[in-house]
Amino acid sequence: MSFTDARTEILQRIRAAGPIVAPEIPRNYRVASDDSPEARQAIVDQMEQALLDYSATVTRCTADGIPDAINAALSDAASVVVPAGLPEPWQQAAGRGRTVRVDDPPLTKDELDHTDATVAASRVAIAPSGTIVLDGEPDQGRRAITLVPDTLVVILRAEDIKGTVPEAVAVLSQHPQRPTTWIAGPSATSDIELVRVNGVHGPRILRVIIVE
C-alpha cells in the first residue's frame, strides 16, 4: 500500500467513526480564595516568596511610596522607557537623573535595545506560581517595551494578586481581545549541561514593587 493510499484509508476510517462526544470536563477545582485580611496577607506573602524563588527583587511599599520605590529600583539604569499611560508621578520618579523615553510614538527595536530598563504597571498576578500578567493597558504599554530592555520594573498592587488561576483568568476575560504577557521571574533558560542563561527571551532582571 502506498503512502497516499494509507493516508486515504486512515481518513476514511476517521470519517466513518462519526462525531465523537467529548466527555464533560470536571470543574470542581478551587476557583476562589478566602478574602479575609489574614488570608489576603498570606496570598501577598506567597507571591513575594515565589518571586524571590525566581531570583526577582521585591520591594513592598504603600501608594505614596511608589515614586521612591521606582527611583530605587532604577538605581543602576541610565535610561528608561515608560508607556504613555504610566501615571505622571511615576514617570517623574523614573526620570530622576535618567533619560526617560516615552513609547509614544512607538520606539524602534534598536532604541529599545539601547534602553536600560522599563517601568510598567500590571493587570493581575497569581500567587502560587509567582506569575504577573500584563494585558496592554495604557499604563503597561505594548509587549515589546517590557520584553526588550534588560531590566523590567513592575508595579503590582496587592489587591490584584489572586490566590488561584481561575480568579486571574476571570479578570483577564473582561478584555479577552487584549494580548497578554505572563511573567514568572526573570527570563532564563538552561542548556543540556544545565548552565543557566538569563535574558534569552525577555528581561534579564525583574524588580517588582508590591503596593499594599
N, CA, C and O of each residue as an XYZ file, in Angstrom:
848
protein
N       0.855     -1.201      0.000
C       0.000      0.000      0.000
C       0.886      1.244      0.000
O       1.807      1.350      0.809
N       0.615      2.171     -0.890
C       1.407      3.388     -0.954
C       1.062      4.311      0.210
O       0.055      4.128      0.894
N       1.924      5.311      0.417
C       1.688      6.278      1.485
C       0.366      6.995      1.274
O      -0.389      7.220      2.220
N       0.089      7.357      0.009
C      -1.157      8.068     -0.300
C      -2.366      7.205      0.031
O      -3.338      7.685      0.614
N      -2.302      5.916     -0.347
C      -3.419      5.016     -0.068
C      -3.621      4.831      1.436
O      -4.754      4.793      1.914
N      -2.526      4.719      2.172
C      -2.617      4.539      3.625
C      -3.254      5.768      4.266
O      -4.094      5.654      5.158
N      -2.850      6.922      3.806
C      -3.418      8.167      4.343
C      -4.919      8.227      4.064
O      -5.713      8.580      4.936
N      -5.292      7.875      2.827
C      -6.713      7.883      2.453
C      -7.506      6.905      3.316
O      -8.613      7.213      3.756
N      -6.938      5.738      3.553
C      -7.602      4.719      4.360
C      -7.834      5.209      5.791
O      -8.910      5.007      6.353
N      -6.833      5.846      6.369
C      -6.947      6.345      7.736
C      -8.020      7.418      7.827
O      -8.829      7.414      8.754
N      -8.028      8.342      6.862
C      -9.023      9.416      6.878
C     -10.429      8.855      6.690
O     -11.381      9.341      7.301
N     -10.558      7.849      5.859
C     -11.876      7.239      5.649
C     -12.385      6.583      6.926
O     -13.573      6.663      7.237
N     -11.501      5.945      7.656
C     -11.898      5.309      8.912
C     -12.321      6.369      9.951
O     -13.265      6.158     10.711
N     -11.620      7.489      9.969
C     -11.970      8.561     10.902
C     -13.347      9.111     10.574
O     -14.164      9.339     11.466
N     -13.602      9.327      9.267
C     -14.912      9.840      8.857
C     -16.012      8.841      9.188
O     -17.102      9.228      9.610
N     -15.732      7.572      8.998
C     -16.736      6.540      9.251
C     -17.088      6.429     10.728
O     -18.193      6.022     11.084
N     -16.143      6.792     11.576
C     -16.388      6.709     13.015
C     -17.440      7.716     13.464
O     -18.082      7.533     14.498
N     -17.612      8.778     12.684
C     -18.615      9.776     13.021
C     -18.161     10.687     14.149
O     -17.036     10.577     14.637
N     -19.051     11.590     14.559
C     -18.682     12.532     15.630
C     -18.476     11.814     16.964
O     -19.201     10.881     17.308
N     -17.494     12.264     17.684
C     -17.181     11.696     18.992
C     -17.589     12.707     20.060
O     -17.143     13.854     20.049
N     -18.416     12.280     20.952
C     -18.877     13.173     22.020
C     -17.783     13.315     23.069
O     -17.335     12.330     23.657
N     -17.364     14.544     23.291
C     -16.322     14.786     24.285
C     -16.890     14.626     25.687
O     -18.002     15.080     25.958
N     -16.149     13.992     26.576
C     -16.646     13.827     27.948
C     -16.715     15.176     28.652
O     -15.978     16.101     28.311
N     -17.588     15.280     29.617
C     -17.702     16.514     30.386
C     -16.457     16.710     31.232
O     -15.996     15.790     31.906
N     -15.926     17.907     31.187
C     -14.704     18.209     31.934
C     -15.070     18.617     33.354
O     -15.857     19.545     33.536
N     -14.524     17.953     34.360
C     -14.850     18.331     35.746
C     -14.322     19.715     36.081
O     -13.205     20.067     35.702
N     -15.112     20.488     36.781
C     -14.724     21.841     37.164
C     -14.801     22.018     38.684
O     -15.166     23.083     39.182
N     -14.455     20.963     39.398
C     -14.593     21.016     40.842
C     -13.320     21.466     41.561
O     -13.150     21.231     42.758
N     -12.423     22.122     40.799
C     -11.224     22.657     41.446
C     -11.555     23.987     42.126
O     -12.625     24.558     41.914
N     -10.632     24.460     42.934
C     -10.857     25.689     43.694
C     -10.817     26.889     42.759
O      -9.864     27.052     41.997
N     -11.835     27.720     42.813
C     -11.916     28.867     41.908
C     -11.951     30.200     42.658
O     -12.055     31.254     42.030
N     -11.867     30.170     43.960
C     -11.902     31.414     44.735
C     -11.040     31.259     45.971
O     -10.784     30.148     46.435
N     -10.597     32.395     46.499
C      -9.755     32.410     47.689
C     -10.510     33.021     48.858
O     -11.463     33.781     48.685
N     -10.060     32.671     50.033
C     -10.575     33.301     51.243
C     -10.228     34.787     51.197
O      -9.076     35.148     50.955
N     -11.215     35.646     51.428
C     -10.997     37.084     51.295
C     -10.797     37.776     52.642
O     -10.864     39.003     52.723
N     -10.555     37.013     53.678
C     -10.306     37.618     54.985
C      -8.960     38.341     54.974
O      -8.092     37.989     54.176
N      -8.762     39.342     55.834
C      -7.476     40.073     55.861
C      -6.284     39.147     56.060
O      -5.234     39.339     55.446
N      -6.444     38.151     56.910
C      -5.330     37.236     57.167
C      -4.997     36.419     55.921
O      -3.830     36.219     55.582
N      -6.052     35.951     55.247
C      -5.831     35.163     54.032
C      -5.231     36.016     52.928
O      -4.347     35.562     52.201
N      -5.704     37.247     52.798
C      -5.161     38.141     51.775
C      -3.676     38.393     52.029
O      -2.878     38.400     51.092
N      -3.307     38.597     53.285
C      -1.898     38.835     53.604
C      -1.064     37.612     53.267
O       0.065     37.734     52.791
N      -1.620     36.433     53.515
C      -0.899     35.200     53.192
C      -0.677     35.064     51.692
O       0.366     34.577     51.254
N      -1.664     35.496     50.905
C      -1.540     35.439     49.447
C      -0.426     36.373     48.968
O       0.379     36.001     48.114
N      -0.385     37.580     49.519
C       0.664     38.532     49.150
C       2.041     37.983     49.544
O       2.998     38.087     48.776
N       2.131     37.409     50.727
C       3.398     36.820     51.173
C       3.819     35.670     50.265
O       4.999     35.512     49.953
N       2.839     34.866     49.845
C       3.135     33.748     48.941
C       3.660     34.267     47.606
O       4.591     33.699     47.036
N       3.064     35.342     47.115
C       3.514     35.946     45.866
C       4.959     36.426     45.987
O       5.782     36.191     45.102
N       5.245     37.088     47.073
C       6.612     37.590     47.273
C       7.615     36.437     47.313
O       8.675     36.514     46.691
N       7.288     35.378     48.036
C       8.215     34.259     48.153
C       8.442     33.590     46.803
O       9.563     33.199     46.478
N       7.372     33.459     46.018
C       7.523     32.849     44.694
C       8.428     33.693     43.804
O       9.257     33.155     43.070
N       8.271     35.018     43.869
C       9.121     35.904     43.077
C      10.578     35.803     43.509
O      11.480     35.787     42.672
N      10.804     35.735     44.812
C      12.176     35.603     45.322
C      12.788     34.278     44.882
O      13.979     34.213     44.576
N      11.979     33.226     44.850
C      12.473     31.930     44.390
C      12.904     31.986     42.926
O      13.776     31.230     42.497
N      12.280     32.894     42.163
C      12.636     33.070     40.755
C      13.805     34.046     40.558
O      14.150     34.386     39.427
N      14.404     34.488     41.657
C      15.535     35.429     41.609
C      15.121     36.842     41.242
O      15.945     37.634     40.786
N      13.855     37.162     41.437
C      13.399     38.544     41.248
C      13.690     39.334     42.520
O      13.922     38.757     43.582
N      13.674     40.647     42.401
C      13.822     41.535     43.555
C      12.453     42.091     43.894
O      11.728     42.530     43.002
N      12.085     42.081     45.172
C      10.763     42.523     45.595
C      10.888     43.654     46.614
O      11.652     43.567     47.575
N      10.119     44.716     46.377
C      10.008     45.827     47.317
C       8.542     46.003     47.656
O       7.690     45.956     46.769
N       8.238     46.203     48.927
C       6.858     46.434     49.334
C       6.748     47.851     49.884
O       7.599     48.304     50.649
N       5.685     48.539     49.480
C       5.500     49.918     49.902
C       4.020     50.267     49.895
O       3.193     49.477     49.440
N       3.691     51.437     50.394
C       2.327     51.953     50.301
C       2.234     52.819     49.051
O       3.242     53.070     48.390
N       1.035     53.272     48.730
C       0.817     54.011     47.486
C       1.685     55.261     47.405
O       2.220     55.575     46.342
N       1.828     55.976     48.519
C       2.614     57.205     48.467
C       4.114     56.941     48.385
O       4.897     57.869     48.182
N       4.520     55.682     48.541
C       5.940     55.353     48.437
C       6.355     54.833     47.074
O       7.517     54.485     46.866
N       5.401     54.777     46.136
C       5.719     54.232     44.813
C       6.818     55.014     44.099
O       7.752     54.392     43.592
N       6.757     56.360     44.031
C       7.821     57.074     43.314
C       9.217     56.777     43.847
O      10.138     56.551     43.063
N       9.390     56.773     45.165
C      10.713     56.477     45.730
C      11.127     55.039     45.435
O      12.303     54.769     45.190
N      10.168     54.119     45.458
C      10.486     52.724     45.161
C      10.927     52.564     43.708
O      11.844     51.799     43.412
N      10.271     53.287     42.809
C      10.674     53.247     41.396
C      12.080     53.788     41.233
O      12.902     53.191     40.538
N      12.356     54.899     41.859
C      13.685     55.503     41.768
C      14.753     54.540     42.275
O      15.816     54.416     41.666
N      14.478     53.861     43.381
C      15.448     52.915     43.931
C      15.635     51.711     43.014
O      16.750     51.211     42.863
N      14.560     51.251     42.408
C      14.644     50.086     41.523
C      15.442     50.385     40.257
O      15.939     49.473     39.596
N      15.559     51.682     39.922
C      16.286     52.086     38.714
C      17.662     52.652     39.044
O      18.238     53.383     38.239
N      18.189     52.325     40.206
C      19.447     52.923     40.658
C      20.621     52.650     39.727
O      21.558     53.448     39.668
N      20.586     51.540     39.002
C      21.698     51.195     38.109
C      21.371     51.445     36.640
O      22.082     50.965     35.758
N      20.305     52.190     36.370
C      19.890     52.457     34.989
C      20.170     53.912     34.617
O      19.978     54.822     35.423
N      20.622     54.110     33.397
C      20.847     55.464     32.897
C      19.729     55.920     31.979
O      19.553     57.116     31.747
N      18.975     54.962     31.456
C      17.862     55.291     30.561
C      16.713     54.335     30.836
O      16.926     53.186     31.227
N      15.499     54.818     30.630
C      14.321     54.008     30.927
C      13.208     54.353     29.954
O      13.030     55.513     29.583
N      12.459     53.333     29.542
C      11.298     53.549     28.686
C      10.055     53.346     29.538
O      10.006     52.449     30.380
N       9.051     54.187     29.311
C       7.792     54.095     30.040
C       6.633     54.128     29.052
O       6.722     54.798     28.022
N       5.546     53.415     29.348
C       4.363     53.510     28.488
C       3.719     54.874     28.631
O       3.852     55.521     29.670
N       3.028     55.309     27.605
C       2.445     56.648     27.607
C       1.424     56.839     28.722
O       1.231     57.959     29.195
N       0.766     55.757     29.148
C      -0.270     55.866     30.161
C       0.206     55.683     31.590
O      -0.610     55.643     32.510
N       1.507     55.573     31.794
C       2.023     55.446     33.153
C       1.746     56.736     33.918
O       1.991     57.817     33.384
N       1.241     56.662     35.156
C       0.942     57.882     35.915
C       2.105     58.856     35.932
O       3.260     58.446     36.049
N       1.809     60.129     35.818
C       2.836     61.163     35.724
C       3.828     61.129     36.884
O       5.029     61.245     36.637
N       3.393     60.976     38.137
C       4.373     60.912     39.232
C       5.347     59.752     39.091
O       6.504     59.858     39.496
N       4.887     58.651     38.522
C       5.781     57.511     38.318
C       6.782     57.804     37.213
O       7.949     57.420     37.304
N       6.319     58.492     36.160
C       7.244     58.881     35.096
C       8.305     59.850     35.623
O       9.481     59.745     35.274
N       7.885     60.778     36.452
C       8.835     61.727     37.019
C       9.854     61.023     37.904
O      11.032     61.379     37.908
N       9.395     60.015     38.658
C      10.318     59.253     39.507
C      11.339     58.501     38.658
O      12.513     58.418     39.020
N      10.888     57.951     37.523
C      11.794     57.240     36.628
C      12.839     58.179     36.039
O      13.934     57.753     35.674
N      12.490     59.467     35.951
C      13.389     60.434     35.337
C      14.338     61.127     36.286
O      15.014     62.072     35.879
N      14.418     60.708     37.511
C      15.348     61.321     38.456
C      16.787     60.964     38.085
O      17.302     59.919     38.483
N      17.413     61.831     37.333
C      18.798     61.603     36.925
C      18.958     60.637     35.767
O      20.063     60.159     35.508
N      17.857     60.340     35.057
C      17.931     59.396     33.945
C      17.243     59.954     32.707
O      16.444     60.887     32.790
N      17.562     59.376     31.575
C      16.868     59.699     30.338
C      15.591     58.867     30.261
O      15.644     57.639     30.319
N      14.445     59.535     30.130
C      13.167     58.840     30.037
C      12.673     58.904     28.601
O      12.608     59.979     28.003
N      12.328     57.758     28.059
C      11.798     57.685     26.705
C      10.366     57.173     26.781
O      10.129     56.018     27.135
N       9.421     58.032     26.448
C       8.012     57.642     26.438
C       7.715     56.947     25.115
O       8.060     57.454     24.048
N       7.079     55.795     25.191
C       6.833     54.997     23.990
C       5.645     55.534     23.186
O       4.682     54.814     22.922
N       5.730     56.795     22.808
C       4.673     57.444     22.025
C       5.276     58.624     21.267
O       5.536     59.672     21.858
N       5.500     58.461     19.956
C       5.212     57.290     19.112
C       6.113     56.104     19.471
O       7.136     56.284     20.131
N       5.743     54.905     19.046
C       6.485     53.705     19.431
C       7.964     53.803     19.102
O       8.343     54.209     18.003
N       8.784     53.433     20.055
C      10.226     53.412     19.842
C      10.590     52.246     18.922
O       9.871     51.249     18.857
N      11.699     52.378     18.223
C      12.173     51.295     17.362
C      12.797     50.193     18.213
O      13.109     50.400     19.386
N      12.973     49.032     17.615
C      13.613     47.929     18.336
C      15.030     48.296     18.745
O      15.495     47.918     19.820
N      15.711     49.034     17.880
C      17.080     49.446     18.207
C      17.086     50.411     19.391
O      17.956     50.323     20.258
N      16.132     51.321     19.432
C      16.043     52.249     20.556
C      15.740     51.508     21.856
O      16.304     51.824     22.904
N      14.851     50.526     21.782
C      14.542     49.737     22.972
C      15.754     48.926     23.419
O      16.020     48.791     24.613
N      16.483     48.389     22.442
C      17.655     47.573     22.763
C      18.735     48.392     23.454
O      19.542     47.851     24.209
N      18.751     49.691     23.197
C      19.747     50.565     23.822
C      19.163     51.333     25.007
O      19.696     52.373     25.395
N      18.083     50.833     25.576
C      17.500     51.405     26.785
C      17.698     50.416     27.928
O      17.478     49.216     27.765
N      18.109     50.917     29.065
C      18.484     50.032     30.171
C      17.303     49.337     30.833
O      17.405     48.167     31.202
N      16.184     50.038     30.990
C      15.104     49.487     31.811
C      13.739     49.951     31.332
O      13.619     50.883     30.537
N      12.713     49.276     31.837
C      11.315     49.627     31.582
C      10.582     49.695     32.910
O      10.843     48.901     33.813
N       9.668     50.641     33.025
C       8.769     50.697     34.183
C       7.350     50.540     33.666
O       6.938     51.250     32.749
N       6.604     49.617     34.250
C       5.235     49.368     33.790
C       4.367     48.921     34.952
O       4.853     48.345     35.925
N       3.081     49.194     34.834
C       2.110     48.670     35.787
C       1.754     47.242     35.372
O       2.333     46.713     34.424
N       0.810     46.616     36.070
C       0.417     45.249     35.757
C      -1.087     45.107     35.898
O      -1.756     45.954     36.489
N      -1.605     44.021     35.344
C      -3.054     43.803     35.369
C      -3.493     42.895     36.514
O      -4.430     43.214     37.246
N      -2.805     41.754     36.663
C      -3.192     40.782     37.681
C      -1.988     39.888     37.945
O      -1.048     39.854     37.151
N      -2.020     39.163     39.063
C      -0.927     38.249     39.390
C      -1.495     37.003     40.053
O      -2.594     37.028     40.607
N      -0.731     35.906     39.990
C      -1.145     34.620     40.542
C      -0.111     34.199     41.576
O       1.030     33.895     41.231
N      -0.509     34.182     42.841
C       0.439     33.981     43.931
C       1.141     32.621     43.929
O       2.363     32.592     44.074
N       0.434     31.483     43.772
C       1.128     30.195     43.878
C       2.290     30.026     42.908
O       3.291     29.390     43.239
N       2.159     30.593     41.709
C       3.220     30.448     40.708
C       4.089     31.689     40.587
O       5.067     31.687     39.840
N       3.743     32.761     41.321
C       4.518     33.990     41.219
C       4.449     34.630     39.849
O       5.411     35.256     39.404
N       3.313     34.478     39.172
C       3.157     34.956     37.798
C       2.487     36.321     37.770
O       1.469     36.535     38.428
N       3.057     37.236     37.013
C       2.485     38.568     36.796
C       2.007     38.637     35.350
O       2.719     38.221     34.436
N       0.806     39.159     35.146
C       0.237     39.219     33.805
C       0.004     40.668     33.392
O      -0.594     41.446     34.135
N       0.481     41.020     32.205
C       0.236     42.316     31.594
C      -0.742     42.122     30.438
O      -0.689     41.106     29.744
N      -1.629     43.087     30.230
C      -2.586     42.930     29.123
C      -2.684     44.170     28.235
O      -3.707     44.396     27.587
N      -1.629     44.964     28.207
C      -1.575     46.059     27.245
C      -2.354     47.302     27.625
O      -2.590     48.153     26.767
N      -2.764     47.439     28.879
C      -3.394     48.684     29.324
C      -2.431     49.844     29.058
O      -1.224     49.624     28.961
N      -2.946     51.084     28.937
C      -2.064     52.222     28.670
C      -0.929     52.387     29.689
O       0.138     52.896     29.348
N      -1.157     51.957     30.942
C      -0.088     52.078     31.932
C       0.895     50.908     31.877
O       1.861     50.866     32.638
N       0.640     49.955     30.968
C       1.544     48.816     30.786
C       2.268     48.871     29.445
O       3.407     48.419     29.326
N       1.596     49.429     28.436
C       2.216     49.579     27.129
C       2.210     48.301     26.311
O       1.687     47.270     26.732
N       2.803     48.396     25.136
C       2.853     47.242     24.243
C       3.904     46.246     24.727
O       4.789     46.583     25.514
N       3.788     45.036     24.245
C       4.616     43.947     24.757
C       6.109     44.199     24.566
O       6.914     43.840     25.426
N       6.481     44.811     23.449
C       7.909     44.958     23.126
C       8.671     45.731     24.193
O       9.825     45.412     24.480
N       8.039     46.747     24.787
C       8.797     47.565     25.738
C       9.075     46.816     27.038
O       9.995     47.174     27.773
N       8.287     45.778     27.328
C       8.525     45.008     28.543
C       9.360     43.757     28.288
O       9.662     43.017     29.224
N       9.735     43.513     27.036
C      10.493     42.317     26.703
C      11.914     42.598     26.238
O      12.787     41.743     26.381
N      12.163     43.794     25.678
C      13.474     44.054     25.075
C      14.493     44.634     26.056
O      15.587     44.079     26.149
N      14.210     45.711     26.795
C      15.220     46.233     27.733
C      15.644     45.193     28.773
O      14.893     44.270     29.088
N      16.842     45.357     29.289
C      17.459     44.350     30.152
C      16.783     44.225     31.518
O      16.776     43.148     32.113
N      16.218     45.322     32.010
C      15.598     45.333     33.337
C      14.140     45.737     33.224
O      13.801     46.677     32.506
N      13.275     45.021     33.940
C      11.852     45.349     33.977
C      11.445     45.619     35.415
O      11.626     44.777     36.294
N      10.891     46.812     35.646
C      10.356     47.176     36.955
C       8.833     47.173     36.829
O       8.271     47.912     36.021
N       8.175     46.345     37.627
C       6.720     46.198     37.557
C       6.095     46.679     38.857
O       6.531     46.303     39.945
N       5.070     47.512     38.733
C       4.302     47.935     39.900
C       3.073     47.044     39.993
O       2.245     47.014     39.083
N       2.965     46.328     41.087
C       1.895     45.351     41.294
C       1.127     45.707     42.560
O       1.696     45.716     43.652
N      -0.151     45.996     42.418
C      -0.979     46.306     43.583
C      -1.374     45.003     44.286
O      -1.756     44.028     43.638
N      -1.276     45.001     45.609
C      -1.574     43.797     46.390
C      -2.982     43.296     46.113
O      -3.218     42.088     46.108
N      -3.910     44.197     45.885
C      -5.304     43.807     45.639
C      -5.460     43.045     44.324
O      -6.465     42.365     44.119
N      -4.466     43.156     43.426
C      -4.526     42.462     42.143
C      -3.863     41.088     42.175
O      -3.817     40.397     41.157
N      -3.357     40.695     43.325
C      -2.741     39.379     43.468
C      -3.833     38.375     43.832
O      -4.527     38.540     44.836
N      -3.979     37.349     43.024
C      -5.026     36.352     43.222
C      -4.431     35.049     43.752
O      -3.270     34.725     43.503
N      -5.256     34.317     44.486
C      -4.798     33.066     45.071
C      -4.971     31.858     44.176
O      -4.443     30.786     44.471
N      -5.714     32.019     43.072
C      -5.934     30.904     42.138
C      -5.859     31.395     40.704
O      -6.048     32.579     40.425
N      -5.579     30.464     39.798
C      -5.543     30.785     38.367
C      -6.923     31.210     37.858
O      -7.009     32.197     37.128
N      -8.016     30.500     38.214
C      -9.330     30.919     37.715
C      -9.687     32.357     38.068
O     -10.323     33.048     37.272
N      -9.288     32.816     39.249
C      -9.574     34.200     39.619
C      -8.850     35.172     38.692
O      -9.410     36.190     38.285
N      -7.605     34.851     38.365
C      -6.848     35.722     37.471
C      -7.419     35.693     36.060
O      -7.517     36.729     35.403
N      -7.794     34.506     35.598
C      -8.362     34.379     34.253
C      -9.676     35.147     34.159
O      -9.983     35.727     33.117
N     -10.455     35.155     35.244
C     -11.715     35.904     35.247
C     -11.459     37.392     35.049
O     -12.241     38.072     34.385
N     -10.372     37.902     35.618
C     -10.016     39.311     35.426
C      -9.631     39.562     33.971
O     -10.080     40.535     33.366
N      -8.809     38.692     33.418
C      -8.353     38.857     32.032
C      -9.497     38.699     31.039
O      -9.471     39.295     29.962
N     -10.500     37.899     31.392
C     -11.616     37.673     30.483
C     -12.494     38.904     30.308
O     -13.347     38.934     29.422
N     -12.295     39.918     31.140
C     -13.039     41.166     30.976
C     -12.647     41.867     29.677
O     -13.428     42.636     29.116
N     -11.422     41.594     29.204
C     -10.936     42.164     27.941
C     -10.243     41.048     27.154
O      -9.022     41.074     26.997
N     -11.000     40.078     26.662
C     -10.386     38.895     26.053
C      -9.628     39.174     24.769
O      -8.841     38.340     24.321
N      -9.857     40.351     24.163
C      -9.189     40.649     22.899
C      -7.762     41.163     23.089
O      -7.013     41.282     22.119
N      -7.392     41.460     24.306
C      -6.068     42.027     24.528
C      -4.982     40.945     24.544
O      -5.206     39.857     25.074
N      -3.815     41.232     23.969
C      -2.701     40.283     24.070
C      -2.162     40.308     25.493
O      -2.098     41.370     26.112
N      -1.779     39.168     26.010
C      -1.279     39.109     27.380
C       0.171     38.642     27.413
O       0.619     37.881     26.556
N       0.882     39.113     28.413
C       2.252     38.681     28.658
C       2.299     38.136     30.083
O       1.991     38.849     31.038
N       2.685     36.867     30.221
C       2.736     36.210     31.522
C       4.207     36.128     31.948
O       5.039     35.543     31.254
N       4.502     36.720     33.091
C       5.886     36.823     33.559
C       6.030     36.030     34.854
O       5.339     36.304     35.835
N       6.921     35.055     34.854
C       7.216     34.303     36.068
C       8.715     34.387     36.318
O       9.461     33.461     35.998
N       9.142     35.491     36.883
C      10.558     35.687     37.154
C      11.315     36.228     35.960
O      10.745     36.368     34.878
N      12.593     36.534     36.137
C      13.418     36.997     35.018
C      13.489     35.924     33.933
O      13.387     34.730     34.215
N      13.666     36.369     32.693
C      13.796     35.424     31.593
C      15.048     34.576     31.783
O      16.129     35.106     32.043
N      14.900     33.251     31.653
C      16.054     32.364     31.828
C      15.799     31.036     31.125
O      14.654     30.632     30.921
N      16.880     30.371     30.762
C      16.793     29.028     30.202
C      18.084     28.300     30.545
O      19.056     28.914     30.985
N      18.087     26.999     30.342
C      19.282     26.190     30.606
C      19.547     25.284     29.408
O      18.616     24.793     28.770
N      20.825     25.071     29.114
C      21.168     24.166     28.017
C      21.245     22.737     28.543
O      20.884     22.475     29.690
N      21.711     21.818     27.713
C      21.740     20.408     28.086
C      22.670     20.147     29.268
O      22.525     19.148     29.972
N      23.620     21.045     29.480
C      24.539     20.919     30.611
C      23.995     21.609     31.862
O      24.681     21.705     32.880
N      22.728     22.097     31.770
C      22.069     22.791     32.878
C      22.781     24.079     33.275
O      22.776     24.483     34.437
N      23.392     24.712     32.274
C      24.006     26.017     32.500
C      22.931     27.086     32.295
O      22.393     27.226     31.196
N      22.626     27.825     33.335
C      21.546     28.813     33.280
C      22.026     30.071     32.550
O      23.118     30.583     32.799
N      21.173     30.548     31.643
C      21.454     31.779     30.904
C      20.257     32.703     31.076
O      19.129     32.321     30.766
N      20.491     33.905     31.563
C      19.411     34.861     31.779
C      19.259     35.787     30.573
O      20.218     36.063     29.853
N      18.020     36.259     30.373
C      17.774     37.260     29.347
C      17.647     36.738     27.940
O      17.857     37.491     26.989
N      17.309     35.465     27.771
C      17.241     34.876     26.433
C      16.022     35.376     25.670
O      16.122     35.731     24.495
N      14.871     35.404     26.337
C      13.641     35.784     25.643
C      12.835     36.798     26.446
O      11.604     36.785     26.430
N      13.539     37.665     27.140
C      12.881     38.700     27.930
C      13.881     39.372     28.850
O      15.082     39.132     28.728
N      13.416     40.207     29.767
C      14.333     40.923     30.658
C      15.184     39.974     31.501
O      14.707     38.948     31.986
N      16.441     40.340     31.660
C      17.355     39.539     32.479
C      17.149     39.799     33.964
O      17.454     38.951     34.803
N      16.620     40.998     34.283
C      16.434     41.400     35.678
C      14.985     41.824     35.876
O      14.462     42.645     35.123
N      14.343     41.263     36.890
C      12.958     41.616     37.211
C      12.904     42.185     38.618
O      13.367     41.559     39.571
N      12.334     43.378     38.739
C      12.151     44.022     40.037
C      10.685     44.377     40.209
O      10.115     45.099     39.392
N      10.089     43.879     41.250
C       8.647     44.030     41.467
C       8.395     44.901     42.695
O       8.960     44.678     43.765
N       7.538     45.888     42.512
C       7.128     46.760     43.613
C       5.693     46.376     43.970
O       4.770     46.629     43.196
N       5.507     45.772     45.134
C       4.171     45.390     45.590
C       3.610     46.528     46.434
O       4.187     46.912     47.451
N       2.481     47.053     45.995
C       1.858     48.213     46.661
C       0.746     47.714     47.572
O      -0.244     47.151     47.103
N       0.910     47.918     48.860
C      -0.061     47.425     49.836
C      -0.987     48.531     50.286
O      -1.872     48.299     51.110
